């Protein structure tokens, strides 16, 4: 039995570390921007793995919410697509994976959300919405009425994540996001925030989507192939899917591209019980290797994961390396991060607490790196190498990313939001191979042989 101790003032710890990381570039960095907060608690926790390291197996288990009755004893974690969360892609991230499952057994944990956070969540919805980039997709009156339900809590989390990240990016860039609300005739809609041709970012997109309706037979079939036991009423399976997704493409080749995606899926069955699961992750795609940047990025993610389970970071880091792999090139898309899906245990409250911790890392794990390299000079050759690496990014998203592929083939999807993840410019050179001993060759070596940064 292991005991994990939560640090009550973890926000200050993160801020101090964030400040120290930028100390070397103080001439360029005025301050460290961090909105992270963590809760304090002590919990018993056990982990029983079927193997040493990561094991992938064709296995799935259904879980039900406490309100619906029985709870699954095993939290099933799976690999899936990490596309922009849009009308179809929000669904696709959950429907498109068919294999690569891992089984974990965990003891029941003490709820990880501090009392003050719970009180804040249950506070006035309208007051919280005033700080968002746009009014939520769901009507505020509806959110007020069901503010204790997970769909409402998750929608408020993704709206807050979008707002925090957009405002942090606007502050460093000086530009303004275009806020684009859209509706899905089948049910729901989304908010796409995009900034193009800024001073720092060539293209920055942060999308939120909240969609609902009835699962198609094809969607239900894919879920059943992953081990989901679905019992519809009169042949119908009402669902709700929501998430926040972002991809940032900076102008300076010394500032990395970053991607994150956090989502929630819920299905109501014939007896009114619900199946639910979370997914998501954050990953970094630099153009040049910086061990200091990699250490900061991965350490920030590891700290968030370790608050919930010591095995989360190593397992989810491996899953991330495995998923973001450009097979025809024999290289990863970037230096990874964390990635998980089908997280349906040990309880809904604990799974939500973990996702919330991860979502709150998106500013402190990335913005210090941006500020550090803000005024780095670069050559035309370095810009060309950035364009070649962007070409690899495009290849992965269009050839392998299950969410993008599923979204493009799904009726009612919003193509503009799905393709938000692509850069404005990219380059493809025939048989391109950097010269030995160069920084470009060093980067390629890391991509072909993923490393442990923490």
Buried (B, 14 or more C-beta within 10 A) or exposed (E): EEEBEBBEEBBEEBBEBBBEBBEEBEEEBEEBBBBBBBBEBEBEBEBEBEEEEBBBEEBBBBBBBEEBEEBBEBBBBBBBBBBBBBBBBBBBBBBBBBEBBBBBBBBBBEBBBBEEBBEEBEEEBEEBBEEBBBBBBBEBEEBEEEBEBBBBBBBBBBBBBBBBBBBBBBEBBEBEBEBBEBEBEEBBBBBBBBBBEBEBBBBBBBBBBBBBBBBBEEBBEBBEBBBBEBEBEEEEBBBBBBBBBBBBBBBBBBBBBBBBBBBBBBBBBEEEBBBBBBBBBBBBBBBBBBEEBBEBBBBBBBBBBBBBBBBBBBBBBBBBBBBBBBEEBEBBBBBBBBBBBBBBBBBBBBBBBBBBBBBBBBBBBBBBBBBBBBEBEBEEEBBBBBBBBBBBBBBBBBEBBBBBBBBBEBEEBBEBBBBBBBBEBBBEEEEEEBEEEEEBEEBBEBBEEBBEBB
